[in-house]
Amino acid sequence: MKIDRLVSIIMILLDKGRIGAQELADMFEVSPRTIYRDIDAINMAGIPVRSLAGVGGGFEIMERYKIDKNVFSSADLSALLTGLSSLSNMVQGDELVHTLTKVRSFIPADRAKDIEVKADQISIDLSPWTGSRSIQPYLEIIKTALQESRLLAFAYADQDGNKTARTAEPYQLVLKSSHWYFQGYCHKRKDYRLFKLTRISNLKMQEETFIPRDYQKPILDFEKRWDTMQTKIKIRIHRSVMDRALEFCPYEDFSPDGSEHYIVRFPFIENDYYYNILFGFGDKCECLEPLHVRTEMKRRIQKIAAMYGNL
């Protein structure tokens, strides 16, 4: 991941003093152009790195700028270790191992035990319990393509299962709500798209490289938009599905209805996705109101029942 490489470059500059772009590129197996972009990002973060031309030149952190180990509190170092360790079960690579090693080198001996205990208090495992086994190798392919500005070719299935051949320039890996995506410029659609990895098949990294465009980050926060689109419907659920219902609305929207059920003010948009959420609760959920949603639920149930009518 890029953040791991940036931290590693900072550690190397602090350790070695001066190093050339090509040497860094060879070390991280990326292009010199990628290293130049990384140096720009480090400068923007407030760490002054200068470039010296000519024989013996390279990048170095400006004189008198030093990162004191004591700048990092126990909480800071614990958070870094927790975050980096969480990536190790999904995104592999020597740079992640090197970054973890360098971060641990910042831990003073007298605080090591306390920091390790705090880091172990939070465990973040991004790997799925079950599901597609292609995710992890796909993450590695996309990560390499990001580093080397290489095109990706793949088949992509839409929400109706229709597949199309795509070629895309990758710009960012995204983990959102336990699902992995990559943001890329799609040559077929001639626009930026957010591709869900579980819908991708036959992913191949191409030999062809691309010149990065002015990148448009994906919009990932739809909370305000959903607030204007969603309405609250009233459903009655069995307590056995309460945990799943809590994924969509807060506990304050639940009211006990006897000892076995709850009345829930459930956020809803009238489309297939939300109707399927309700159907996902099976016979443990009943829509009480509004009437037109209840009627539509009944119509869809009758349509499903008709499929099995000849059995």
N, C-alpha and C positions, 0 to 999 in steps of 0.2 A: 504494500500500500504506500502511497506517496508520503503520508505523514511519517511513516517509519523511516523512509529514506531521508527525509528532511532532518529528523532528529539525529540520524546516523551521520549525516554530512556535518552537522554542527559539532558533534562529538569529535569527528576526525579533524576538523579545523582547529578545535581547541587543543587537540593532542599533537598534531603534526606541525601546526603553524601555517604552512603553505603547501598547496597541492594543486596540480594542474587539472584542467577540465577533462582531458582524455584519461588521466589516471582514475579520476572519480567515475567516469563513464565505464571504464573497464571493470572497476571494482563492483559497481552495481548492475553491470550488464545492461546499460541503457545508452542512448546516443548522447554525444556532447551537447546537442541542442536541448535535451531534457535536463541536463545538469545546469545549463544556463538559466532555464526556467525555474529550477529549484533554488538557485542562488538569488534570483529576483524575489521569490517568495520568502526566503529567509530575511532578506533586506527589508521587505515590507512588514515582516513580523517584529522589526526593531533591532535586529542583530546586524551591525554594520560589517558587511563583507565587501572587500575591494578586490579588483582584478588588476594584476600586474602583467604587462606584456613582455615579450622577449624571452631570451634564454634564462631559464631558472624562474620564470614567472609562474603565475597561477592565481588561485584564490587564497585569501587569508582574512581572518577577522582583524579588524583595525587594532593597532597597538593600544594598550591600556584598557581594552574592553575584555573583561574576564567574567565568567559566570562562577560565582562563589557557590560551593556546594551547600553552604548554609542558607542560600536563598530558597532552596526547596525544603518545605516543611515535611513532616512525616505524612501528613494528609496528601500533600502534592505527590510525593514519591509513591505512596500506596495507590493513588488514583492512576498514575502512569502505568504501574505494574499491572493493575487490574484491567485497564483498557487494552494494553498490548497483549496480555495473556489471553484475553477473550478472542483475539483474532487468530491465535495460533491453532485453534481446532478447525478453522475453516480456510484461512489464507496462509499457505506455507511459504517458505523461502528463507534463504540464509540471512537476508537483510533484517527480517523480524527477529531472528535469534541474536544477531549482532546488536540490534537496538535494545533488546531486553538486557543483554550483557552490559551495555554501556550505561543504561539507566541504573542498573544495580551497582555499578561502580561509583555512583553518586551517593550511595548509602553509607554514612559513617558507621564504623563498627559498633559504636555504643548505641546506635538506634536500629540496627539491623533486625533484631528480633521483634521489636515493636512494629516496625514497618511491614515485615512479612506477615505478622498476625493480622494487621489491619487489611492488607491486600487479600488475605484469605477469607476475610469476613464477607466479601461479595464475590460470587462466582457467576460469570457470564458465559454461557455456552451457546454459541450461535448455530451449532449443528442441529438439524432436525431430529426428532425422535424417530420418525419414519419419513418416507418420501423419496424424491428423485435422488439417485446416487450420482447423477451427472453434475450436480451443483458445484461440488468442490473442484473437479477438474475444469469446469467451465470458468470458475473464479480465477484459476491459475492462468488459463488462456487469456482471459480478458485483462488480467493484471499485466501480463507481458505485453499485450497489444497496447495498453495505455502507456507503458514505459517507453515503447519503441515507436509509437505513432504508426501502428500497422492496422490495416483494414481487417474487419471481421466479416465473414460470410456465414450465413445460417438460414435455416427455415424457421419461420415464425407463425405460430397459430394464434388467431384472434379468439375472442370470447365465444364465437360460434364453432370453433374448431377448424376454420378454413386456413390452410397454410399457404404462405407466399415466400418466395426466395428473397432474401434481403442481403444487402451489403451496407455496412455502417462504419463510420469513424467513431471509435469509442472515446468518451471524454470523462466519464465518472462512474465508479461503482457505488451503488446505493443500497443500504439495508433499511427497509421501511416496514414496520409492523411485521417483523419476522420473515419477510420475503426479500430476496435479492433481486436487484434490477441493475441494468447499466443504461446510462444516458448516452446517446450517440446521435450523430447526424446520419439519417437514413437516406441513401442515394435514391431509393425507389420513391419515397414520399417527398424528397427534397426539403426536408425539415428535420428538426430535432425530435426525437422520440425517446420515451422511457420504455425499455424492453424488459419484461419480466422473464427471469432466467428459466422458470419452470415451463414457459411456453416456447422455449428455444430448443431446437434439435439440430444435430449435425453441425455444431459450431466449429469453424475452422479459421485459424489466423492466416491471413494472406501474406505473401512476400511483399506485396505492394505497400508502400508507406504513403502517408498523406501529410500535407502541411496544415497544422491546426488552425481552425477558424476562430473568430471571436466567439468564445464559448458562452452559451446561454444555460445557466443552471436551471434544473427542473423545479417546478413549483411543487413542494412536498407538504405544505401546510394548508389544508383545505377547511380548517375549523370555522373561519368566518363565513366562507362560502356555504358550508353545510348548514350553518345556523339559519341562513336565509332560505335554504331549499327544504330542510326537514320540517316535518310536523310531528306532533306527538299523538300516537294512537294508544288505545287501551287494550292490553292483552292480559290474559290470565295464564300463569305458568305453574307447573308443578315444581316443588322445591328441588327436585333432582336435576333441573336444568338451570337453576339460578346462577351457578358459576359461569355458564356460557352466556347468559343474558347480561351479566355484569361486564362483559367485554364491550357492550354497546351503550350502556347507560349506567349512571352512578346509583349507589345504594339508596340515595334519597328518593329515587323514583319508584321504589318498591314499597308496597303496603301489604301486610299480612292479610290473607283471606282464609280464615280457618287455620288448621294446624299443618296442612299439606300444600297450600297454594299461596301465590302472591299475585296481586294486581300490579301491573307495571305500566308506567307511562313510557312507551317505547319510541325512540326516534325512527322516523320512517319517511322514505321517498317512494313514490309510486312508480317503481320500475321492477324489472325481473330480479335484479340483485337483491332488493329488500324483501320481495315476496319469498325468494328462495331462502333467505335468512329465517323467516318465520317457519317455512316448511322444514327447515333443518332441525327445529325443536320437536318435530313429529307430533304425536298425539299428546305431548306434554304442554302444548300451547294452544290457546283459543283466542282468536281476535274478537273482542267484545264490541268495539266501536272505533271509528265511524262505520255506519252501515254499509257504505259503498265499498270499503276495504274488506269488510266481512263477506259481502256478497261476491266480490272478486275472488276471495279465498275459496269460497264454496264452488264457484265456477271452475277454478283450476283443479280442485280436488275431484270434481265430477269428471273432468277431462282425463285425469290420471286413472280414475276408476274405470273409465270406458276402455282404456288400453288393455285392461285385464278382464274385460267382460266376457270374453269367449273361453276363459280357462275353466 
